[in-house]
Amino acid sequence: MVPLSVLDLVPIREGSGAGEALRAAGRLAQVAEEAGYNRFWIAEHHASPGIAGGATSLAISHIGHVTSTIRIGSGGIMLPNHNPFVIAEQFGTLDALFPGRIDLGLGRAPGAAPILGQALRKDLGRAAEYFPQDVVELRALLTGDIDLPIRATPGFGSRVELWMLGSSLFGAQLAAQLGMPYAFASHFAPDHLDAALATYREQFRPSAYLDKPHAMAAMTVICAETDAEAELLGSSQDQAFVALRTGDPGPLPPPVPGYRASLPLTVQGMLDRLGAARAVGSPATVRERIGRFVERTRVDEIIVSGATYDPLAREQSLRLTVEALGAGAAA
C-alpha cells in the first residue's frame, strides 16, 4: 500500500475554541506519528469560525514541538495571500527548528471569501496572476537556483520540500513544468482528478529536485468499527461541507443520525459527488475503497482528511485505517 499522510484543518468544534482545536491537532499529530503516517499537513484558511489554522506556519511550529519524526507542513500556503520572501523566512525558520521535516505545499486560491483581500490589503485576483512567478521566486529564495539580489535568513539553504497543490489542471501543468511533486485536493474537488494526474504525468519535466512525477491525492477517510458508526461520525463533516457550500460556515457540529437522508435530493447529490474520493466505514470498507482508489489513480501517496466532532474518534480512525491497510510510512 502507498504511504499515508494526514491533512488537518484544525477544526473548532461547537462548544469549544481555538485553543482546544490546536491542542487536539497536536494530539492527532502524535497519533499519526506513532501509527506511521508519513506527513502531517495543515491547510491555510481564513475568517472561518470553524477553522483555527489561519496562522499556518505558527500552527505547524506547534505540531513540530509535540512530534519528533513525522514530516510536517502546509497543505497548503495560499501564496497569493503573501509575498515569497516572508514565506521563505517563515519556512526557513521552521526548517531551522525541525531540520529535514518541513514540507511547503503551495496553492493559488485565497482560502477565504473575497473580503479577505481587503483585510490583507491585497488585490488577490491580480496576485493570483503572478502565482507561477512567485513560486519560482520562492524556490530561488530557498535554494539559490536563480541569483537574486537578496537572501532570506533563515530560508536560504534550508531543506524545505516544495509541493504544488491543485484542484484543476492549472496546478498540474505548473507542477509538471517546474518538476515538483503534486498534491490534488480530490477530497472536495474529485471531478478533475484523473485529467489532472494524466496532465501532470504526461508533461512532467525532471528538475534538480525531482527526477520523475510524484503525485499525492486527498481522500475523506473516517474509519470506525462498523459502517454505521463511521457514517454517523462522518455526518459532522457532511454538515460542515453543506454549511460552507450554502454560505453559512460555522464550528464543526455534533453528528446527526440519518443526516444525509434528511437533505433535499439536490444537496444529497452534491455530497454524493464527493464519493469518488471518500472512504467512510468499517476497516474492511475503508480498505476496499482506498484500494480501488489507488488502483484507479496510481497515486504515490494518499493524504487523509475528514474531521470528527469527537477528537478521539479521529485519532482512532487514523489507527484503524493503518491497521486496515497494513500501511505506514514505508515507501
C-alpha positions as CSV (number, residue, x, y, z in Angstrom):
1,M,0.0,0.0,0.0
2,V,1.1,3.5,-0.7
3,P,2.3,5.8,2.2
4,L,-0.4,7.5,4.1
5,S,-0.3,11.1,5.3
6,V,-2.8,13.4,7.3
7,L,-4.4,16.7,6.3
8,D,-5.8,18.6,9.2
9,L,-7.9,21.9,9.1
10,V,-7.6,22.3,12.9
11,P,-11.4,22.3,13.3
12,I,-13.1,24.3,16.0
13,R,-15.9,22.2,17.4
14,E,-19.2,23.6,18.6
15,G,-18.8,24.5,22.3
16,S,-15.0,24.8,22.1
17,G,-12.4,27.3,20.9
18,A,-9.2,27.8,19.0
19,G,-7.1,26.7,22.0
20,E,-8.8,23.3,22.2
21,A,-8.6,22.9,18.4
22,L,-4.8,23.5,18.4
23,R,-4.3,21.1,21.3
24,A,-6.4,18.5,19.5
25,A,-4.3,18.9,16.4
26,G,-1.2,18.3,18.4
27,R,-2.5,15.1,19.9
28,L,-3.7,14.0,16.4
29,A,-0.2,14.6,15.0
30,Q,1.3,12.5,17.8
31,V,-1.1,9.6,17.0
32,A,-0.2,9.9,13.3
33,E,3.5,9.8,14.1
34,E,3.0,6.7,16.3
35,A,0.9,5.0,13.7
36,G,3.5,5.5,11.0
37,Y,1.9,8.2,8.8
38,N,4.4,10.0,6.5
39,R,3.3,13.6,6.8
40,F,1.0,15.9,8.8
41,W,-0.2,18.9,6.9
42,I,-2.2,21.9,7.9
43,A,-4.2,23.9,5.4
44,E,-4.4,27.7,5.4
45,H,-8.0,29.1,5.8
46,H,-9.0,32.5,7.0
47,A,-12.0,34.2,8.6
48,S,-13.8,30.9,9.2
49,P,-15.4,30.4,12.7
50,G,-14.8,26.7,12.4
51,I,-11.1,26.6,11.5
52,A,-8.1,27.6,13.7
53,G,-5.2,27.1,11.3
54,G,-5.2,30.6,9.7
55,A,-1.7,31.4,11.1
56,T,-0.4,28.3,9.4
57,S,3.3,28.5,10.0
58,L,2.6,29.0,13.7
59,A,0.3,26.0,13.8
60,I,3.0,23.9,12.1
61,S,5.5,25.0,14.7
62,H,3.2,23.8,17.4
63,I,2.9,20.4,15.7
64,G,6.7,20.3,15.4
65,H,7.2,20.8,19.1
66,V,4.9,17.9,20.1
67,T,6.3,15.4,17.5
68,S,9.8,14.3,16.6
69,T,10.0,12.3,13.3
70,I,6.9,12.8,11.1
71,R,7.2,15.3,8.3
72,I,5.1,18.5,8.9
73,G,4.0,21.3,6.7
74,S,1.3,23.1,4.8
75,G,-1.4,21.7,2.6
76,G,-1.1,24.5,1.8
77,I,0.1,28.0,2.0
78,M,-2.1,30.1,-0.4
79,L,0.7,32.1,-1.9
80,P,-1.3,35.0,-3.4
81,N,-2.1,36.0,0.2
82,H,1.6,36.5,1.0
83,N,4.9,37.6,-0.6
84,P,7.5,34.9,-1.3
85,F,10.2,36.5,0.8
86,V,8.1,36.3,4.1
87,I,7.2,32.7,3.3
88,A,10.8,31.8,2.7
89,E,11.7,33.3,6.1
90,Q,8.9,31.5,7.9
91,F,9.5,28.1,6.4
92,G,13.3,28.6,6.7
93,T,12.7,29.2,10.4
94,L,10.6,26.0,10.6
95,D,13.4,24.1,8.9
96,A,15.9,25.5,11.4
97,L,13.7,24.4,14.2
98,F,12.8,21.0,12.8
99,P,15.5,20.2,10.2
100,G,14.7,17.8,7.4
101,R,11.0,17.6,8.3
102,I,9.4,20.6,6.6
103,D,7.0,20.5,3.6
104,L,5.8,23.6,1.9
105,G,2.7,22.9,-0.2
106,L,1.7,25.9,-2.3
107,G,-1.8,26.8,-3.6
108,R,-3.3,29.6,-5.7
109,A,-6.7,30.0,-4.1
110,P,-7.2,32.7,-1.4
111,G,-8.6,30.3,1.2
112,A,-11.5,32.7,2.1
113,A,-14.2,35.0,0.8
114,P,-13.3,38.0,-1.4
115,I,-13.4,40.3,1.6
116,L,-10.1,38.7,2.7
117,G,-8.3,40.8,0.1
118,Q,-9.4,44.0,1.8
119,A,-8.3,42.6,5.2
120,L,-4.9,41.7,3.7
121,R,-4.6,45.0,1.8
122,K,-4.1,43.0,-1.4
123,D,-5.8,42.6,-4.8
124,L,-6.0,38.8,-4.6
125,G,-7.2,38.4,-8.2
126,R,-4.2,40.2,-9.5
127,A,-1.9,38.5,-7.1
128,A,-3.1,35.1,-8.3
129,E,-2.0,36.0,-11.8
130,Y,1.6,36.2,-10.6
131,F,1.4,32.8,-8.8
132,P,3.8,31.0,-11.2
133,Q,6.4,33.7,-10.9
134,D,6.0,33.8,-7.2
135,V,6.6,30.1,-6.9
136,V,9.8,30.3,-8.9
137,E,11.0,33.2,-6.8
138,L,10.2,31.4,-3.6
139,R,12.1,28.3,-4.7
140,A,15.0,30.5,-5.6
141,L,15.0,32.2,-2.2
142,L,15.2,28.8,-0.6
143,T,17.6,27.1,-3.0
144,G,19.6,29.8,-4.8
145,D,18.9,28.2,-8.2
146,I,18.3,31.7,-9.5
147,D,20.7,34.5,-8.5
148,L,18.6,37.0,-6.5
149,P,19.7,40.4,-5.1
150,I,18.6,39.4,-1.6
151,R,18.8,36.3,0.6
152,A,16.2,35.1,3.1
153,T,17.7,34.4,6.5
154,P,16.5,32.0,7.8
155,G,15.5,30.4,4.5
156,F,18.4,30.3,2.1
157,G,19.9,26.8,2.0
158,S,17.1,25.2,4.0
159,R,15.9,21.7,3.2
160,V,12.2,22.6,2.7
161,E,10.4,20.2,0.4
162,L,8.2,22.2,-2.0
163,W,4.9,20.8,-3.3
164,M,2.4,22.1,-5.8
165,L,-1.2,21.8,-4.7
166,G,-4.2,21.9,-7.0
167,S,-7.9,21.1,-7.7
168,S,-7.7,21.8,-11.5
169,L,-5.4,21.4,-14.5
170,F,-3.6,24.6,-13.8
171,G,-1.6,23.3,-10.8
172,A,-0.9,20.0,-12.6
173,Q,0.6,21.9,-15.5
174,L,2.7,24.2,-13.3
175,A,3.9,21.3,-11.1
176,A,5.0,19.4,-14.3
177,Q,6.7,22.4,-15.8
178,L,8.7,23.1,-12.6
179,G,9.5,19.4,-11.8
180,M,7.7,19.5,-8.4
181,P,5.7,16.9,-6.5
182,Y,1.9,17.4,-6.9
183,A,-0.9,17.0,-4.4
184,F,-4.6,17.1,-5.7
185,A,-7.5,18.2,-3.4
186,S,-9.8,15.3,-4.5
187,H,-11.4,15.2,-1.1
188,F,-13.5,18.2,-2.0
189,A,-13.0,18.5,-5.8
190,P,-12.7,15.0,-7.3
191,D,-14.1,15.8,-10.8
192,H,-10.8,16.8,-12.4
193,L,-8.5,14.4,-10.6
194,D,-7.9,11.9,-13.4
195,A,-7.3,14.6,-16.0
196,A,-5.0,16.5,-13.7
197,L,-2.9,13.4,-12.9
198,A,-2.7,12.5,-16.6
199,T,-1.6,16.0,-17.4
200,Y,1.0,16.1,-14.7
201,R,2.5,12.8,-15.7
202,E,2.5,13.5,-19.4
203,Q,4.0,17.0,-19.1
204,F,6.4,16.4,-16.3
205,R,9.9,17.8,-16.8
206,P,12.6,16.4,-14.4
207,S,14.3,19.0,-12.2
208,A,17.2,19.2,-9.8
209,Y,14.7,18.3,-7.0
210,L,12.6,15.5,-8.6
211,D,13.5,13.1,-11.4
212,K,10.1,11.6,-12.0
213,P,6.5,12.5,-11.3
214,H,5.3,12.1,-7.7
215,A,1.6,12.5,-7.1
216,M,-0.5,12.5,-3.9
217,A,-4.3,12.7,-3.7
218,A,-6.5,13.6,-0.8
219,M,-9.4,11.4,0.4
220,T,-12.0,11.9,3.1
221,V,-11.3,8.9,5.3
222,I,-13.2,8.1,8.5
223,C,-12.8,4.6,9.9
224,A,-14.7,3.1,12.8
225,E,-15.7,-0.4,14.0
226,T,-18.8,-0.5,11.8
227,D,-20.1,1.2,8.6
228,A,-23.0,2.7,10.6
229,E,-20.7,4.2,13.3
230,A,-18.4,5.7,10.7
231,E,-21.2,7.2,8.7
232,L,-22.6,8.7,11.9
233,L,-19.2,10.2,12.7
234,G,-18.9,11.5,9.1
235,S,-22.2,13.4,9.4
236,S,-20.3,16.2,11.2
237,Q,-18.1,16.6,8.1
238,D,-21.1,16.4,5.8
239,Q,-22.9,19.2,7.8
240,A,-19.8,21.4,7.7
241,F,-19.4,20.9,3.9
242,V,-23.1,21.8,3.3
243,A,-22.8,24.8,5.5
244,L,-19.8,26.0,3.6
245,R,-21.4,25.5,0.2
246,T,-24.5,27.3,1.3
247,G,-22.6,30.3,2.6
248,D,-23.1,29.7,6.3
249,P,-19.9,28.1,7.7
250,G,-19.5,27.6,11.4
251,P,-17.9,25.5,14.1
252,L,-17.9,21.7,13.5
253,P,-21.3,20.4,14.7
254,P,-22.0,17.1,16.5
255,P,-23.1,14.1,14.4
256,V,-26.7,13.7,13.4
257,P,-28.2,10.3,12.8
258,G,-29.7,10.0,9.3
259,Y,-28.3,13.4,8.3
260,R,-27.9,12.7,4.5
261,A,-31.3,11.1,4.2
262,S,-32.8,14.3,5.7
263,L,-31.4,16.5,2.9
264,P,-33.1,17.6,-0.3
265,L,-32.1,15.5,-3.3
266,T,-30.0,18.3,-4.8
267,V,-27.9,18.6,-1.6
268,Q,-27.6,14.8,-1.4
269,G,-26.3,14.8,-4.9
270,M,-23.7,17.5,-4.0
271,L,-22.4,15.2,-1.3
272,D,-22.6,12.1,-3.5
273,R,-20.2,13.7,-6.0
274,L,-17.5,13.6,-3.3
275,G,-17.9,9.8,-3.1
276,A,-15.2,9.1,-5.7
277,A,-12.6,10.2,-3.0
278,R,-14.4,9.1,0.1
279,A,-13.7,6.1,2.3
280,V,-16.0,6.2,5.3
281,G,-16.9,2.9,7.0
282,S,-15.5,-0.2,8.8
283,P,-11.9,-1.3,8.3
284,A,-13.0,-3.6,5.6
285,T,-14.9,-0.9,3.8
286,V,-12.1,1.6,4.1
287,R,-9.5,-1.0,2.9
288,E,-11.7,-1.8,-0.2
289,R,-12.4,1.9,-1.1
290,I,-8.9,3.1,-0.7
291,G,-7.6,0.1,-2.6
292,R,-9.9,0.8,-5.6
293,F,-8.9,4.5,-5.5
294,V,-5.2,3.8,-5.6
295,E,-5.6,1.1,-8.3
296,R,-7.5,3.6,-10.5
297,T,-5.4,6.7,-9.9
298,R,-1.9,5.1,-9.4
299,V,-1.0,7.8,-6.9
300,D,2.2,7.6,-5.0
301,E,0.7,8.7,-1.7
302,I,-2.7,9.2,-0.1
303,I,-3.4,12.1,2.4
304,V,-6.4,11.5,4.5
305,S,-8.8,14.3,5.6
306,G,-12.1,14.2,7.5
307,A,-12.9,15.8,10.8
308,T,-14.9,14.3,13.6
309,Y,-16.7,16.1,16.4
310,D,-15.0,13.9,19.0
311,P,-11.2,14.3,18.5
312,L,-10.7,10.9,20.0
313,A,-12.8,9.4,17.2
314,R,-10.4,10.8,14.6
315,E,-7.4,9.6,16.5
316,Q,-9.0,6.1,16.5
317,S,-9.8,6.5,12.8
318,L,-6.1,7.0,11.9
319,R,-5.1,3.9,13.9
320,L,-7.8,1.7,12.3
321,T,-7.0,3.0,8.8
322,V,-3.4,2.0,9.1
323,E,-4.3,-1.4,10.6
324,A,-6.9,-2.0,7.9
325,L,-4.4,-1.2,5.1
326,G,-1.3,-2.7,6.7
327,A,0.3,0.7,5.8
328,G,2.7,3.1,7.3
329,A,5.4,5.4,6.3
330,A,7.3,2.8,4.3
331,A,7.8,3.9,0.7
